[in-house]
């Protein structure tokens, strides 16, 4: 055992607190469907924002980002654009407002507000549920694999072997730990629903912030009077077509092999592909996971925008202070970390190894509790999203529409257990964290993007187009990794996108358009910009005072400024830990300018939005507030 008694005590206290949280909030969560899945839409936007940020501060993602920072230095700023991280900026500026105006419970339920009723809508609803469950299961497996690899460094199985009645092959020790800690996450998520998840996430964020700041200070202290043995290009976020300035020859040859195996050597091409995919993925809006559920849980469209806006502010500086602190400690003391395995260096073990060697007793327990909480929060949030689709969009829609609150509560428990078990099963067969991540963000989402961009921005796009576009994208996304096993998923994204886009356009133009009354209600309620002219003309014929959304240019400007601000929020803690004072000062100046611009072009205009309208009051309300 590599933990002190104090560390173990702190971790056990946290796990007990999680159990108590689920039990205390069980009664409140079982009140009705909305209370369980959306916290009754009563939670403050800043708590939901902290919770959302906390869900993104997970073990697997942090392990991956520390390995990126170790290998690529400040150029690692760009690689999370695979996700893409700047989708939060798009949501902050306008998409969270559009989504929240729909006033639904899940992304699949949203299909009815956009496409109305009919066979095509049922098919579209079904394909969204399938995609949502696939992506949720992928995220659960991703977290499960990272957690197991993390814990086995601190608790070697040989220290437990005398106390358990079975033996385990070394290859399955990580999975054993993953199952144990997943059980705690399942317990409080299933019992307490969204409210317990949010409160647990806020507690986790406090723990992680304290830990991150202490690690950053320890790293800065260790760096005093020393230099890192890294290539010169490691210190700059700027790059050319190739990573010629990031040659590790004569330092660590294995790192050059890592860059080659990642497929990032042609960094200019890689960056352009990330940007292309990232913009399209962001235009598509949030995927049907915990992020979407947090947006739908806010009190109003304005609070949804604020919630998405606070995520980057509270997440990036804290997370990257920890990432860069652990990276510096690992580079200064690489030979002590014992990262070599049967297949060379396992870069995903840098995070736990650095914690084990350089974080003092007591703080280690706090940090481990925080990272375990990070896993459990992400797992619980994803589990909640999957439950929402199973219960709301399958059970209540098709099997038992008149179910009582008691039966709905029981179905929430059963569906949660089933999803958790399937996620664990996928994790048992996963190769590593990076392989799951690449499949989720590049392959699976490649089939999602085209249909979900068009649903917001093109009036003629209908339910049949949505269904065939999703099918045309998801099926190749499941096949391509088998056909092209040695190709980075990002590089066949354009082909996936074109196949999916073809399915969208053909499916829409070969079938009748969506009912015009459905389109008019959607257009006047959500008020999107895009290719909506025919619908706009009909709406203005009925209500000449109606003003369409002309905010495209303003939203586009705010997105550019927001992405620059997001990059500076990432670079600030990196420069701070590395003590690069000139670069830090310049970054803070740029951040300040971005804040001033967004204060005037975004924040000051949030309350300019018309109140959401629904049902028969539509025309009357717009007559009252237009002009």
C-alpha positions as CSV (number, residue, x, y, z in Angstrom):
1,X,0.0,0.0,0.0
2,X,1.4,3.4,-1.0
3,X,-1.0,5.6,0.8
4,X,-0.7,6.8,4.4
5,X,-3.4,6.2,7.1
6,X,-4.3,9.9,6.8
7,X,-4.7,9.6,3.0
8,X,-6.9,6.6,3.3
9,X,-9.0,8.3,6.0
10,X,-9.7,11.3,3.8
11,X,-10.7,9.1,0.9
12,X,-13.0,7.0,3.0
13,X,-14.7,10.1,4.4
14,X,-15.3,11.4,0.9
15,X,-16.9,8.1,-0.2
16,X,-19.1,8.0,2.9
17,X,-20.2,11.6,2.2
18,X,-21.2,10.6,-1.3
19,X,-23.3,7.8,0.1
20,X,-25.0,10.1,2.6
21,X,-25.7,12.7,-0.2
22,X,-27.5,10.1,-2.3
23,X,-29.6,8.9,0.7
24,X,-30.5,12.4,1.9
25,X,-31.6,13.6,-1.6
26,X,-33.4,10.4,-2.5
27,X,-36.9,11.6,-1.4
28,X,-36.6,15.0,-3.2
29,X,-35.4,13.3,-6.4
30,X,-38.3,10.8,-6.5
31,X,-40.9,13.6,-6.5
32,X,-41.4,13.4,-10.3
33,X,-39.5,13.0,-13.6
34,X,-38.4,16.6,-13.8
35,X,-37.1,16.6,-10.2
36,X,-35.0,13.5,-10.9
37,X,-33.6,14.3,-14.3
38,X,-33.4,18.1,-14.2
39,X,-33.3,19.0,-10.5
40,X,-36.8,20.5,-10.9
41,X,-35.3,23.4,-13.0
42,X,-34.7,25.3,-9.7
43,X,-30.9,25.1,-9.5
44,X,-28.9,28.3,-9.8
45,X,-26.9,28.8,-13.1
46,X,-23.6,29.2,-11.3
47,X,-24.0,25.9,-9.5
48,X,-24.9,24.1,-12.7
49,X,-21.9,25.8,-14.4
50,X,-19.6,24.6,-11.6
51,X,-21.1,21.2,-11.9
52,X,-20.6,21.1,-15.7
53,X,-17.0,22.2,-15.3
54,X,-16.5,19.7,-12.6
55,X,-17.8,16.9,-14.8
56,X,-15.2,17.9,-17.4
57,X,-12.5,17.8,-14.8
58,X,-12.3,14.0,-14.9
59,X,-9.5,11.5,-14.3
60,X,-9.3,10.1,-17.8
61,X,-9.2,13.5,-19.5
62,X,-6.7,14.9,-17.0
63,X,-4.4,11.9,-17.5
64,X,-4.6,12.4,-21.2
65,X,-3.9,16.2,-21.0
66,X,-0.9,15.7,-18.7
67,X,0.5,13.2,-21.2
68,X,-0.1,15.8,-23.9
69,X,1.6,18.6,-22.0
70,X,4.6,16.4,-21.2
71,X,5.1,15.5,-24.9
72,X,3.9,18.7,-26.7
73,X,4.4,21.4,-24.1
74,X,2.4,24.6,-24.8
75,X,1.4,23.2,-28.2
76,X,-0.9,20.9,-26.2
77,X,-3.2,23.9,-25.9
78,X,-4.6,23.0,-29.4
79,X,-5.0,19.2,-29.2
80,X,-8.2,19.3,-27.0
81,X,-9.8,21.1,-29.9
82,X,-10.4,17.5,-31.0
83,X,-13.3,17.6,-28.6
84,X,-13.7,20.6,-29.4
85,X,-13.3,22.6,-26.2
86,X,-14.5,25.7,-27.9
87,X,-18.0,24.3,-28.3
88,X,-18.6,25.9,-24.9
89,X,-18.1,29.3,-26.6
90,X,-20.7,28.6,-29.3
91,X,-23.2,27.5,-26.6
92,X,-22.4,30.5,-24.4
93,X,-23.0,33.0,-27.2
94,X,-26.3,31.6,-28.6
95,X,-26.9,27.9,-28.8
96,X,-27.7,27.4,-25.1
97,X,-30.4,30.1,-25.4
98,X,-31.8,28.4,-28.5
99,X,-31.8,24.9,-26.8
100,X,-33.3,26.1,-23.5
101,X,-36.2,28.0,-25.2
102,X,-37.4,24.6,-26.4
103,X,-38.3,23.7,-22.8
104,X,-37.9,19.9,-23.2
105,X,-36.3,17.2,-21.0
106,X,-33.9,15.5,-23.4
107,X,-32.4,16.0,-26.9
108,X,-34.6,13.3,-28.3
109,X,-37.7,15.0,-27.0
110,X,-36.5,18.1,-28.7
111,X,-37.1,16.3,-32.1
112,X,-40.8,16.8,-31.6
113,X,-40.5,20.5,-31.3
114,X,-38.5,20.8,-34.5
115,X,-40.2,18.2,-36.7
116,X,-43.7,17.7,-35.2
117,X,-45.2,14.2,-35.6
118,X,-45.2,11.3,-38.1
119,X,-43.2,8.2,-39.1
120,X,-40.1,10.2,-39.9
121,X,-40.2,11.8,-36.4
122,X,-40.5,8.5,-34.7
123,X,-37.5,7.2,-36.7
124,X,-35.5,10.4,-35.9
125,X,-36.4,10.2,-32.2
126,X,-35.2,6.6,-32.2
127,X,-31.9,7.3,-33.9
128,X,-31.2,10.1,-31.4
129,X,-31.8,7.8,-28.5
130,X,-29.5,5.2,-30.1
131,X,-26.7,7.8,-30.6
132,X,-27.2,9.2,-27.1
133,X,-26.9,5.8,-25.5
134,X,-23.8,4.9,-27.7
135,X,-22.0,8.1,-26.8
136,X,-23.0,7.8,-23.1
137,X,-21.7,4.2,-23.0
138,X,-18.5,5.3,-24.7
139,X,-17.9,8.0,-22.1
140,X,-18.7,5.6,-19.3
141,X,-16.1,3.2,-20.6
142,X,-13.6,6.0,-21.1
143,X,-13.9,7.0,-17.5
144,X,-13.8,3.4,-16.3
145,X,-10.5,2.7,-18.0
146,X,-8.8,5.8,-16.8
147,X,-10.0,5.3,-13.2
148,X,-8.6,1.8,-13.0
149,X,-5.2,2.7,-14.5
150,X,-5.1,5.6,-12.0
151,X,-5.9,3.7,-8.8
152,X,-3.7,0.6,-9.4
153,X,-0.6,2.8,-9.0
154,X,-1.6,3.8,-5.5
155,X,-3.0,0.5,-4.3
156,X,-1.0,-2.4,-5.9
157,X,-3.1,-5.5,-5.9
158,X,-0.4,-7.4,-4.1
159,X,-1.1,-5.3,-1.0
160,X,-4.8,-6.5,-1.1
161,X,-4.1,-10.1,-2.2
162,X,-4.0,-11.5,1.4
163,X,-7.4,-10.1,2.1
164,X,-9.4,-11.2,-1.0
165,X,-10.4,-14.7,-1.8
166,X,-9.3,-14.6,-5.4
167,X,-6.3,-13.8,-7.6
168,X,-6.2,-11.5,-10.7
169,X,-4.0,-11.4,-13.8
170,X,-2.1,-8.1,-14.0
171,X,-4.1,-7.1,-17.1
172,X,-7.3,-7.0,-15.1
173,X,-6.3,-5.2,-11.9
174,X,-7.2,-1.8,-13.3
175,X,-10.7,-3.2,-14.3
176,X,-11.1,-4.5,-10.7
177,X,-10.6,-1.1,-9.2
178,X,-12.7,0.5,-11.9
179,X,-15.7,-1.7,-10.9
180,X,-15.3,-1.0,-7.1
181,X,-15.3,2.8,-7.4
182,X,-17.9,2.8,-10.2
183,X,-20.3,1.2,-7.7
184,X,-20.1,4.3,-5.4
185,X,-20.8,6.6,-8.4
186,X,-23.8,4.5,-9.4
187,X,-25.2,4.6,-5.9
188,X,-25.4,8.3,-5.4
189,X,-26.3,9.1,-9.0
190,X,-29.2,6.6,-9.1
191,X,-30.6,7.6,-5.7
192,X,-30.2,11.4,-5.7
193,X,-30.6,12.3,-9.4
194,X,-29.5,15.6,-10.9
195,X,-29.6,17.5,-7.6
196,X,-27.2,15.1,-5.8
197,X,-24.9,15.2,-8.9
198,X,-24.7,19.0,-8.9
199,X,-24.1,19.3,-5.1
200,X,-21.5,16.5,-5.3
201,X,-19.8,18.3,-8.3
202,X,-19.6,21.6,-6.4
203,X,-17.9,19.9,-3.5
204,X,-15.5,18.1,-5.9
205,X,-14.7,21.4,-7.6
206,X,-13.6,23.0,-4.2
207,X,-11.4,20.0,-3.5
208,X,-9.8,20.0,-6.9
209,X,-9.2,23.8,-6.8
210,X,-7.3,23.5,-3.5
211,X,-5.3,20.5,-4.8
212,X,-4.5,22.2,-8.2
213,X,-3.2,25.4,-6.5
214,X,-1.0,23.5,-4.1
215,X,0.5,21.3,-6.9
216,X,1.2,24.4,-9.0
217,X,3.1,26.0,-6.0
218,X,5.1,22.8,-5.4
219,X,6.0,22.7,-9.1
220,X,7.1,26.3,-9.2
221,X,9.2,25.8,-6.1
222,X,10.9,22.7,-7.6
223,X,11.5,24.6,-10.9
224,X,13.4,27.5,-9.1
225,X,17.0,27.6,-10.4
226,X,16.4,24.6,-12.8
227,X,15.7,24.2,-16.5
228,X,13.6,21.6,-18.2
229,X,15.3,19.2,-20.6
230,X,12.8,19.8,-23.5
231,X,13.1,20.9,-27.1
232,X,13.0,24.7,-27.7
233,X,9.6,24.4,-29.4
234,X,8.1,23.0,-26.3
235,X,7.8,26.5,-24.8
236,X,5.7,28.0,-27.5
237,X,2.1,27.4,-28.6
238,X,2.9,28.5,-32.1
239,X,3.7,25.9,-34.8
240,X,4.4,25.3,-38.5
241,X,3.3,22.5,-40.9
242,X,5.6,20.0,-39.2
243,X,6.7,19.7,-35.5
244,X,10.4,20.3,-36.5
245,X,11.0,22.4,-33.4
246,X,9.7,19.5,-31.1
247,X,12.5,17.0,-31.7
248,X,13.3,15.0,-28.5
249,X,16.4,13.3,-30.0
250,X,19.1,13.1,-27.4
251,X,16.6,13.7,-24.6
252,X,13.9,11.0,-24.7
253,X,13.7,9.0,-27.9
254,X,10.4,7.4,-26.8
255,X,8.7,10.8,-27.1
256,X,9.5,11.1,-30.8
257,X,7.9,7.6,-31.2
258,X,4.8,8.8,-29.2
259,X,4.4,11.9,-31.5
260,X,4.6,9.6,-34.6
261,X,2.1,7.1,-33.2
262,X,-0.3,9.9,-32.2
263,X,-0.4,10.9,-35.9
264,X,0.3,14.6,-35.0
265,X,3.6,15.0,-36.9
266,X,2.0,17.0,-39.7
267,X,0.6,19.4,-37.1
268,X,-0.5,22.1,-39.6
269,X,-2.8,19.6,-41.4
270,X,-3.9,18.1,-38.1
271,X,-4.8,21.6,-36.8
272,X,-6.8,22.5,-39.9
273,X,-8.7,19.3,-39.6
274,X,-9.5,19.9,-35.9
275,X,-10.6,23.4,-36.7
276,X,-12.9,22.3,-39.6
277,X,-14.4,19.5,-37.5
278,X,-14.6,21.7,-34.4
279,X,-16.5,24.5,-36.0
280,X,-19.0,22.1,-37.5
281,X,-19.4,20.1,-34.2
282,X,-19.9,23.4,-32.4
283,X,-22.6,24.5,-34.8
284,X,-24.4,21.2,-34.2
285,X,-24.9,22.2,-30.6
286,X,-24.4,20.1,-27.5
287,X,-24.3,16.3,-27.9
288,X,-27.0,14.4,-25.9
289,X,-25.0,13.9,-22.7
290,X,-24.6,15.6,-19.3
291,X,-23.8,18.9,-21.0
292,X,-27.2,19.1,-22.7
293,X,-28.9,18.0,-19.5
294,X,-27.3,20.8,-17.5
295,X,-28.5,23.4,-20.1
296,X,-32.0,22.0,-19.9
297,X,-31.9,22.2,-16.1
298,X,-31.4,26.0,-16.0
299,X,-34.2,28.3,-15.0
300,X,-34.3,30.3,-18.2
301,X,-32.5,30.8,-21.6
302,X,-30.5,33.7,-20.2
303,X,-29.3,31.5,-17.3
304,X,-28.4,28.8,-19.8
305,X,-26.1,31.2,-21.6
306,X,-24.5,32.3,-18.3
307,X,-24.1,28.7,-17.2
308,X,-22.2,27.8,-20.4
309,X,-20.1,31.0,-20.1
310,X,-18.9,30.3,-16.6
311,X,-17.7,26.7,-17.5
312,X,-14.4,27.8,-19.2
313,X,-13.7,30.5,-16.6
314,X,-13.9,28.1,-13.6
315,X,-12.5,25.1,-15.4
316,X,-9.5,26.0,-17.5
317,X,-7.2,28.0,-15.1
318,X,-7.6,25.5,-12.3
319,X,-7.3,22.4,-14.5
320,X,-4.2,23.7,-16.3
321,X,-2.5,24.8,-13.1
322,X,-2.7,21.2,-12.1
323,X,-1.8,19.8,-15.5
324,X,1.3,22.0,-15.9
325,X,2.3,21.6,-12.3
326,X,2.3,17.8,-12.6
327,X,4.0,18.0,-16.0
328,X,6.9,20.1,-14.6
329,X,7.4,17.7,-11.7
330,X,7.4,14.7,-14.1
331,X,10.0,16.3,-16.4
332,X,12.3,17.3,-13.6
333,X,12.2,13.8,-12.1
334,X,11.3,11.6,-15.0
335,X,13.7,8.7,-14.0
336,X,11.9,8.3,-10.7
337,X,8.5,7.8,-12.2
338,X,9.0,4.2,-13.5
339,X,6.7,4.6,-16.5
340,X,8.2,1.9,-18.6
341,X,6.1,-1.2,-19.3
342,X,6.1,-4.1,-21.7
343,X,5.3,-1.8,-24.6
344,X,7.5,1.1,-23.7
345,X,6.6,4.3,-21.8
346,X,2.9,4.5,-20.8
347,X,2.4,8.3,-20.9
348,X,-1.1,8.0,-19.4
349,X,0.6,7.0,-16.1
350,X,2.5,10.3,-15.8
351,X,-0.4,11.9,-13.7
352,X,-0.7,9.2,-11.0
353,X,3.0,8.6,-10.9
354,X,3.8,12.3,-10.4
355,X,1.2,12.5,-7.6
356,X,2.6,9.5,-5.9
357,X,6.2,10.8,-5.9
358,X,5.8,14.5,-5.3
359,X,2.5,15.2,-3.4
360,X,2.9,15.1,0.4
361,X,0.8,12.9,2.7
362,X,-2.6,14.4,3.6
363,X,-2.7,16.5,0.4
364,X,-2.3,13.3,-1.5
365,X,-5.5,12.0,0.1
366,X,-7.3,15.2,-0.6
367,X,-6.2,15.2,-4.2
368,X,-7.1,11.5,-4.7
369,X,-10.5,12.1,-3.2
370,X,-10.9,15.0,-5.6
371,X,-9.8,12.9,-8.6
372,X,-12.0,10.0,-7.5
373,X,-14.8,12.6,-7.2
374,X,-14.0,13.8,-10.7
375,X,-14.4,10.3,-12.0
376,X,-17.6,9.8,-10.1
377,X,-19.1,13.1,-11.0
378,X,-18.4,12.6,-14.7
379,X,-19.7,9.0,-14.5
380,X,-22.8,10.1,-12.6
381,X,-23.6,13.0,-15.0
382,X,-23.3,10.7,-18.0
383,X,-25.3,8.0,-16.3
384,X,-28.0,10.6,-15.6
385,X,-28.1,11.6,-19.3
386,X,-28.4,7.9,-20.3
387,X,-31.2,7.3,-17.8
388,X,-33.1,10.4,-19.2
389,X,-33.2,8.8,-22.6
390,X,-34.1,5.4,-21.5
391,X,-36.9,6.5,-19.1
392,X,-38.2,9.6,-20.9
393,X,-37.7,8.6,-24.5
394,X,-38.4,4.9,-24.5
395,X,-40.3,3.8,-21.3
396,X,-42.6,6.8,-20.9
397,X,-43.0,7.4,-24.7
398,X,-43.6,3.9,-25.9
399,X,-44.1,1.5,-23.0
400,X,-46.0,3.1,-20.2
401,X,-47.0,6.8,-20.9
402,X,-49.2,6.9,-17.8
403,X,-46.7,5.6,-15.3
404,X,-46.9,6.8,-11.7
405,X,-44.1,8.7,-10.1
406,X,-43.3,5.6,-8.0
407,X,-42.9,3.5,-11.1
408,X,-40.9,6.2,-12.9
409,X,-38.6,6.3,-9.9
410,X,-38.1,2.5,-10.0
411,X,-37.4,2.6,-13.8
412,X,-34.7,5.3,-13.1
413,X,-33.0,2.9,-10.7
414,X,-33.2,-0.1,-13.1
415,X,-32.1,1.8,-16.2
416,X,-29.2,3.3,-14.2
417,X,-28.0,-0.1,-13.2
418,X,-28.3,-1.5,-16.8
419,X,-26.4,1.4,-18.3
420,X,-23.6,1.3,-15.7
421,X,-23.1,-2.5,-16.3
422,X,-23.0,-2.0,-20.1
423,X,-20.5,0.9,-19.6
424,X,-18.3,-1.3,-17.4
425,X,-18.5,-4.2,-20.0
426,X,-17.3,-1.8,-22.8
427,X,-14.5,-0.7,-20.5
428,X,-13.3,-4.3,-20.0
429,X,-12.6,-4.6,-23.8
430,X,-11.1,-1.1,-24.3
431,X,-7.5,-0.7,-25.2
432,X,-6.7,2.6,-23.5
433,X,-8.1,6.0,-22.7
434,X,-6.9,7.6,-26.0
435,X,-8.4,4.9,-28.2
436,X,-11.9,5.4,-26.7
437,X,-11.5,9.2,-26.8
438,X,-10.5,9.2,-30.5
439,X,-13.5,6.9,-31.4
440,X,-16.0,9.1,-29.5
441,X,-14.9,12.6,-30.7
442,X,-13.7,11.7,-34.3
443,X,-15.6,8.7,-35.5
444,X,-18.9,8.5,-33.6
445,X,-19.5,12.3,-33.6
446,X,-18.6,12.3,-37.3
447,X,-22.0,10.7,-37.9
448,X,-23.7,13.2,-35.6
449,X,-22.6,16.5,-36.9
450,X,-24.2,17.1,-40.3
451,X,-27.8,16.3,-39.2
452,X,-27.5,18.4,-36.1
453,X,-26.0,21.5,-37.9
454,X,-28.9,21.4,-40.4
455,X,-31.6,21.0,-37.8
456,X,-30.9,24.5,-36.5
457,X,-30.0,26.3,-39.7
458,X,-32.1,25.0,-42.6
459,X,-35.9,25.2,-42.7
460,X,-36.3,22.5,-45.4
461,X,-34.4,19.9,-43.4
462,X,-37.0,17.4,-42.1
463,X,-37.3,14.3,-39.9
464,X,-36.5,11.9,-42.7
465,X,-33.4,13.9,-43.5
466,X,-32.4,13.8,-39.9
467,X,-32.9,10.0,-39.7
468,X,-31.0,9.1,-42.9
469,X,-28.3,11.6,-42.2
470,X,-27.6,10.1,-38.7
471,X,-27.8,6.5,-40.0
472,X,-25.5,7.4,-42.9
473,X,-23.0,8.8,-40.5
474,X,-23.2,6.4,-37.5
475,X,-22.9,3.1,-39.5
476,X,-19.7,4.1,-41.3
477,X,-18.4,5.5,-37.9
478,X,-18.7,2.0,-36.4
479,X,-17.1,0.4,-39.5
480,X,-14.2,2.7,-40.4
481,X,-12.1,2.0,-37.3
482,X,-12.1,-1.7,-38.3
483,X,-11.4,-1.0,-42.0
484,X,-8.7,1.7,-41.2
485,X,-7.2,0.5,-37.9
486,X,-4.0,2.5,-38.3
487,X,-5.6,5.8,-39.4
488,X,-6.3,8.6,-37.0
489,X,-10.0,8.9,-36.8
490,X,-9.9,12.6,-37.4
491,X,-8.5,12.1,-40.9
492,X,-11.5,10.2,-42.2
493,X,-13.9,12.6,-40.5
494,X,-14.5,14.6,-43.8
495,X,-15.5,11.4,-45.6
496,X,-17.9,10.6,-42.7
497,X,-19.3,14.1,-42.8
498,X,-19.9,14.0,-46.6
499,X,-21.7,10.6,-46.4
500,X,-23.8,11.9,-43.6
501,X,-24.5,15.2,-45.3
502,X,-25.6,13.3,-48.4
503,X,-28.1,11.3,-46.4
504,X,-29.4,14.5,-44.8
505,X,-30.0,16.3,-48.1
506,X,-31.4,13.3,-50.0
507,X,-33.7,12.3,-47.1
508,X,-35.1,15.8,-46.9
509,X,-35.6,16.6,-50.6
510,X,-37.1,13.2,-51.4
511,X,-39.8,13.6,-48.7
512,X,-42.4,16.3,-48.0
513,X,-41.2,19.3,-45.8
514,X,-42.1,19.5,-42.1
515,X,-45.6,20.8,-41.4
516,X,-45.6,24.5,-41.8
517,X,-47.3,25.2,-38.4
518,X,-44.6,23.2,-36.6
519,X,-41.9,25.2,-38.5
520,X,-43.6,28.5,-37.6
521,X,-43.9,27.7,-33.9
522,X,-40.3,26.5,-33.8
523,X,-39.0,29.5,-35.6
524,X,-40.9,32.0,-33.5
525,X,-40.1,30.2,-30.2
526,X,-36.4,29.4,-30.7
527,X,-35.7,32.2,-33.1
528,X,-32.6,30.8,-34.9
529,X,-30.7,32.5,-37.6
530,X,-29.8,30.6,-40.8
531,X,-31.7,29.7,-44.0
532,X,-35.3,30.3,-42.7
533,X,-36.6,32.9,-45.3
534,X,-39.7,31.0,-46.4
535,X,-40.8,30.5,-42.9
536,X,-39.9,34.1,-41.9
537,X,-42.1,35.4,-44.7
538,X,-45.1,33.4,-43.5
539,X,-44.6,34.4,-39.9
540,X,-44.4,38.1,-40.9
541,X,-47.5,37.9,-43.0
542,X,-49.4,36.8,-39.8
543,X,-47.5,39.2,-37.6
544,X,-45.9,42.1,-39.4
545,X,-44.2,43.3,-36.2
546,X,-42.2,40.1,-35.7
547,X,-38.5,40.8,-35.9
548,X,-36.3,37.9,-37.1
549,X,-32.9,37.1,-35.5
550,X,-30.3,39.3,-37.2
551,X,-27.6,38.5,-34.7
552,X,-25.4,36.3,-36.9
553,X,-22.6,38.8,-37.3
554,X,-22.6,39.7,-33.6
555,X,-22.6,36.1,-32.6
556,X,-19.8,35.3,-35.0
557,X,-17.7,38.1,-33.6
558,X,-18.4,37.1,-30.1
559,X,-17.4,33.5,-30.9
560,X,-14.0,34.6,-32.3
561,X,-13.4,36.8,-29.3
562,X,-14.6,34.1,-26.9
563,X,-12.2,31.5,-28.4
564,X,-9.3,33.8,-28.0
565,X,-10.3,34.4,-24.4
566,X,-10.6,30.7,-23.8
567,X,-7.1,30.2,-25.2
568,X,-5.7,32.9,-22.9
569,X,-7.5,31.2,-19.9
570,X,-5.6,28.0,-20.8
571,X,-2.2,29.7,-21.4
572,X,-2.3,31.8,-18.2
573,X,-1.7,29.0,-15.7
574,X,0.8,27.4,-18.0
575,X,2.9,30.5,-18.3
576,X,2.5,31.1,-14.5
577,X,3.8,27.7,-13.5
578,X,6.7,27.9,-16.0
579,X,7.5,31.4,-14.7
580,X,7.4,33.0,-18.2
581,X,6.6,36.5,-17.0
582,X,6.7,38.4,-20.3
583,X,4.4,35.9,-22.0
584,X,2.1,35.8,-19.0
585,X,1.8,39.6,-19.0
586,X,0.9,39.7,-22.7
587,X,-1.6,36.9,-22.3
588,X,-3.3,38.8,-19.4
589,X,-3.6,41.9,-21.5
590,X,-5.2,40.0,-24.4
591,X,-7.6,38.4,-21.9
592,X,-8.5,41.8,-20.4
593,X,-9.3,43.2,-23.9
594,X,-11.5,40.1,-24.7
595,X,-13.4,40.5,-21.4
596,X,-14.1,44.2,-22.1
597,X,-15.4,43.4,-25.6
598,X,-17.6,40.6,-24.5
599,X,-19.0,42.7,-21.6
600,X,-20.4,45.1,-24.2
601,X,-21.3,42.8,-27.0
602,X,-22.6,39.8,-25.0
603,X,-23.2,40.2,-21.3
604,X,-24.9,43.6,-21.5
605,X,-27.4,42.2,-24.1
606,X,-28.4,38.9,-22.5
607,X,-31.6,40.4,-21.2
608,X,-32.5,41.9,-24.5
609,X,-34.0,38.5,-25.5
610,X,-37.7,38.2,-25.7
611,X,-39.3,35.9,-23.1
612,X,-39.9,32.3,-24.3
613,X,-43.4,31.7,-25.7
614,X,-45.3,28.4,-26.1
615,X,-48.7,27.1,-27.2
616,X,-51.7,29.3,-28.1
617,X,-50.2,32.4,-26.5
618,X,-47.6,32.6,-29.3
619,X,-49.0,35.3,-31.5
620,X,-50.4,37.3,-28.6
621,X,-47.1,37.4,-26.7
622,X,-45.1,38.4,-29.8
623,X,-47.6,41.1,-30.6
624,X,-47.1,42.4,-27.1
625,X,-43.3,42.4,-27.0
626,X,-42.3,43.0,-30.7
627,X,-41.1,46.4,-31.8
